[in-house]
Amino acid sequence: MDTEVFFPVSELGVLQARLVCTGCPVRVACREWAAATGQYGVWGGTTREERAAQRHADIAAAAAAVDNWAVAA
């Protein structure tokens, strides 16, 4: 697979990259690695912006869980 597919310059390109990722057996590991290392492009079927949004949501959820625990304790 040409690696340029995973660094698209248009929404159509993003959709094409996602199609490639759909059947990939390492999709989750790929996405997690890209999120942990701040990669550009489509990794694990997600864009950099989507991974950043998920990371922020995860941080907010963890902070809320800590707050809830502190209130309950």
KACOR-V54952 format. One record per pair of residues at least 24 apart in sequence whose C-alpha atoms are under 10 Angstrom apart, sorted by the first residue. I is the first residue (numbers start at 1). J is the second residue. D is the distance in whole Angstrom. If there is no record, write none. Layout:
# KACOR-V54952
[[I J D] [I J D]]
This chain:
# KACOR-V54952
[[3 41 10] [4 41 9] [5 41 9] [5 42 9] [6 40 9] [6 41 6] [6 42 5] [6 43 7] [6 44 10] [6 45 9] [6 46 10] [6 47 9] [7 40 7] [7 41 5] [7 42 6] [7 43 9] [7 47 9] [8 41 7] [8 42 8] [8 47 10] [9 41 9] [13 42 10] [14 41 9] [14 42 7] [14 45 9] [14 46 9] [14 47 8] [15 42 10] [15 45 9] [15 46 10] [16 42 10] [16 45 10] [17 41 9] [17 42 7] [17 43 9] [17 44 9] [17 45 7] [17 46 9] [17 47 10] [18 42 7] [18 43 9] [18 44 8] [18 45 5] [18 46 7] [18 47 9] [19 45 8] [20 44 9] [20 45 8] [21 45 5] [21 46 9]]
